Amino acid sequence: MTTSTIDTHETVQQSDEKRSHTMALPPLENGDRLMREEFEKRYAAMPEVKKAELIDGVVHMGSPVRFGKHSEPHAALLTWLGTYAAFTQGVRLGGNATVRLDSDTEPQPDALLRIEPEVGGNSRISEDDYIEGAPELVAEISSSTASYDLHDKMDAYCRAGVKEYLVWRVDDKQVDWFVLHEGAYMRLAPDASGGMTSPTFPGLRLAVPALLAGDIAQVVGELQKGLDTTEHAEFVDHLEAQTSPR
């Protein structure tokens, strides 16, 4: 038997062994109760599944995504948060990124902002390219108050120390923005114009009425006003100072 034949035989054998191992794993199903390690193995073995989350040891799997009720609002949030991240060095945007919060909770939030650990952030990127720890801000697109986004998942984010949690309830035409205070989430109050501004990310202003009306140009315009403030400039200077050699 030639060397190339041996190599081919070994490759086929390894492929068969890997396929056999994959087929031996039970599929993920809604309501499964798993630890994070087992959840990740089953999720990785099902590439056709685009979104599955582990919340307090319980598997939640997403339904097909509707355009008006999820896809378009999701894109609007990413546009808003992405514009902020583009002008704020040391802050990074993620969309549908898996987040390892603890041993039995691994959500995949619609959007998040995180501060790099080198400049004081609470999360890091693992060797296998997942987020570990609590991002500073997490945002979710939800249908209504009945969603687990405002119950089990919210409790998990609070417990893990996510500083800010934003939920856009599309059916209810409402945006809930919660801020962590002394171990509990407090609702962020809008100003006279209906807008809200992040206490963690200076200059991150959301024109809520414009967002709900689908006027993304105004959302970005109001954000630009926040980016032009002294508070944002000082925040950028602070982050840059953390990375400068001493």
Secondary structure, 3 states (H helix, E strand, C coil): CCHHHHHHHHHHHHHHHHHHHHHHCCCCCCCCECCHHHHHHHHHCCCCCCCEEEECCEEEECCCCCHHHHHHHHHHHHHHHHHHHHCCCCEEEECCCCEECECCEECCCCEEEEECHHHCCCEEECCCCCEEECCCEEEEEECCCCCHHHCHHHHHHHHHCCCEEEEEECCCCEEEEEEEECCEEEECCCCCCCCEECCCCCCCEECHHHHHCCCHHHHHHHHHHHHCCHHHHHHHHHHHHHHCCC
